[in-house]
Amino acid sequence: MIFTAYLDESGTHDGSNATIMGGFMGAFREEVILARRLRALQYHYGFTIFHATEFKNRKGDFQGWSNERGLALIQDMTDMVATSLSSVVIATLPNDRYRAEYRNASRPRKVTLDSSYGLCFRMCLVHFLEEMEKRAPVKKYGSKLNVILEHGHSNAGDAMRIFEETRQNTMALHGVDPLGTITTETKKSCAKLMVADFLAYTGYMTDVQERAGVVIELGREDRVPSKASFTKLEFDPGVLEGLSDHFGGLRSMRRKAKGKASARERQPQSEADGSEPGN
């Protein structure tokens, strides 16, 4: 079974308090339903591409929009996500903690540190792999997870490194490869990235409001029945300090597994199967 995850970021600009990554994972049927509903919203509201920055600043397709029209689009997109998708994630990484507890902490030599974008991507990737395993176990169904990112981000290469590193770790430790491909697309070539952008944007605005002490609750009458599993990934105190050691340990375990595999390949067949030479 093939699953595809769509991810985008918010908050990587200068002056931001947190890096946010939002997105979703879907199988083919979910993606078809989502695409159809997204086209309906584009037609109804008269926009071609949802860019969070243009929407926020009322530029491009959103120029001249009233607050009421903007809020209506946000509500309709929220309802679309809630009723179309089953696995939605928003990862939040405070930038001050990233620098103090992860970037500037002591670490093993030769461990490549993730960017804040990369660290959020890593956590989202692990979460989606866990969700895929629940829905269609890799060893039973041969499931694969493809990932599509917004094109043009300066840290997209970091995500691709983490993707391949995760593939190698999983193969070495569990003997399976659950990952397919990772690519970058524009919102014009891949409309579903607009939904990932929307999720990252709402995650960022929620973080801003929470920092300001603002709590927003929809009234019960405003809510729609949801099939989506919304997961908010946060980095608990103390977790970031140990991540460098954790990643270094995974690298060491992967090397040991490769070493054992190479030793078995070099081992004479008589020793490998326990038989006596000549028998």
N, C-alpha and C positions, 0 to 999 in steps of 0.2 A: 504494500500500500504506500502511495506517495503522499507526503504532506509538504506544504510549503509555508514558510514563515516570512512575514513581511515586517521590516523594522525600520524605524526612523528615530531621529534624536531631536532634542530641544534642550536649550540651556547651555550649549557649548560656547556661546558668545562671551566676550569680555564683560565682567561685572556680574555674571550670573552666580547665584548661590549654590546651584545644584545642576548636575548633568542628569538628564532624563532620557530614557529610551522607551519607546512604546511600540507595540505591534501585536500581531496575532498570528496564529497558526491555523491553517485550514486544510481539509481534504478537498477533492475536486468538487463535490456537490455543494459544499459550503461556499466555495469560491464563486461558483456559478450564481448562487442565490445572492451573494453579496454584490457581485458585479451588476446584476440586474437592478437591485435596489439603489445602488450608487448612481447608475445612469438615470433612474427616475428622479433622484434628488437634483442631479445636475440640470435636468430639463425643467423641473419645477421651479428651482431658484435661479436658473439662468447663469450658472457659472460653468467654466470649462475645466479649470484646474483649481483644486483647493490647496493653496499655499498658506500655511498658518501665519506667516509674517504679513502677507498681503491682507488676510482676513482681519488680523488684529489691528492693522493700521488703515483698514478700509481703502486699500489700493487695488488696482487691476480690476478683476471682475466684481470686487466688493465695494468699489467706489460709490459713495452716496448712500450706502445701506444704513438703515436706522438700527438702533440697538435692539428693537423688537424683532426685526427680520433676522439679525444676527443670532439672537437667542433662540429663535425658532429653528434655524439651521442646526445649531448645536444640539438642541433637543432631538431633532429628527435623525441626526447622525448617531447620537447616543442610542436611540431606539433601534436604529438599523444594526449597529454593532451587537446590541443585547439580544436581538432576535435572529441574527444570521450566523453568529460565530459561537464556538464552544470553548475557545482557548485564547484569552486576551491577557496581555501582561504589560505592566508599567514598572520599570526599574528606576529607582531614585538613589542617586549618590551625591551627598553633600560635598561640595568641592573643597571646603576647608578640611573636612575629615580625610578626604582622599589624599590631600597633600601632607597632612600631619601624620596620619596613621599608616599610610601605604607608600606614598612616593618618597617620603623622607625617613622612613623607618629603616633600621638595619635589615639586611637581606643577604641570602647566600650569593656567592659570586656566580657570575654568568647566568643569572636569572633575568630574563627579559621582562621588564615591568610593563603592564598594560597601561594605555592611556585611560582617562576616565571614560571615554567613549567605549574603549575596548573592554573595560571591566564590566560595564553595564551590558555590553553585547555578550560577554562570556556567561553572565548570570542568566540572561534571557535564553541563550542557546541551551544551557543545562536544563532549564525549566521546560523548554519545548521538547527536549529529548525524553525527559521524564514523562511528560504528557503523552507523547507518541507511544512510549512503552506501555502505558496503561491502556491505550485504545487499540493498539495493534502491535504486539510484541515483535521485536525485530527477528528473533530466532524462529518464530512461528510463521510470520507473514512476509519476511524480507523487507520490512518497511524502511523507507528512506526519507530523510528530511532535507529539503532544499531551502536555501535562504536567499532572499532578495533584499538588498539595501538601497537606500536613496543614493544616486550617483553624485559624486562631487565632493563628498566630505573628506577632509584631509586625513582622517584616521581610518578610512575604509580599508587600507592595507593592513592595519592592526587587526581588524576584525577577520580578515582573510587568514592571517597568521594564526589567530586563535582557533579558527574553524579547522584548519589542517592539524593543528596541535591536538585539538580535541579528538579528531579522527584517529590520530596515531595512538593517543592514550587509550581510547576505547578499544581499538584493535588489539593493543598489547595486553590490556588488563582483562578483557572479556571475550576476545576472539571474534568480534563482530564489527562491522562497519555500518553504523546507522546513518551516515551522512552522504548526501548526494553532491549537489553543487552549491556554490555561493557566487552570486553575480550582483552587479549594480545596474540599476535602471533609473530612468527619469519618470516623473509622474505622468508625462505624456505617453511614454511607451508602456508604462505599467500603472494603470489607474488605481489599482488596489493600494499602491503606496500612499495615496491620498488619505486612506483610512489610517495607516500607520502614522502619518504626519498629524492627523487629527488626534490620535491617542497620545502621542508625545506632547502635543500642544496642551491638551487638557490636563495631562499629568503635570506639566510644568506650571500651568496656571493654578492648579490645586495646591502645589507645593508653595507657590508665592502667597496664596491666600492663607494657608495653614501657618506660615511664618508670621503673617500679619495678625493672626488670631481670628481669622474669619472662618466660620463654619457654615457651609451651604448644604442644606438638606432639601431634597425634593419632597413635596407632599405626597402622601400615599396615592392620592387620586391622579398624580402626574406620572406615576411609574407604570412601566409596561412589563408584562411577564418576561423574564430573561432566561435564555438558555445558555448564556455566556458564563464561563468560569473566569471571573476577573481576579487576577493575582497581582498584588502589589509587592514587588521585591524591594526590600530595604536592607541596608547593611547595619546589623546590630552592633552596638559598642563592643569593641574587642575583636571583631571578626577581621577587620582590614589588616591588623597587625600580623596575623598569622597566614595571610594569603600567599605572600612571597614564599614562605617555607613550604606551604601546601603545594604550590606549583613546582617548586624545586623538587619536592618529594615525588611528584608524579613523573617528572622527567627522569629521576633516578630509577623508579620502578619500570618505566618504559624501556630504559637502557638495559636493565637486568633481564627483562622479558625477551628483548631482542637477542641478548647474549646467549640465553638458554636455547632459543630457537636456532641460532647459528650453530651452537654446539651439537644439537641433535642432527642438524643437516650434515655436519662433518663426521658424525659418529658412524663407524662401520655398521652395516645392516645386522651382522651377527650379534653385535653388542646391543643394538637398539631393540631387537626382539628377544634378547636373552638366550639365543640358541648358541650351540657350540660350533666353532668353525668346522666346515666340512659336512655338517649335518643338514 
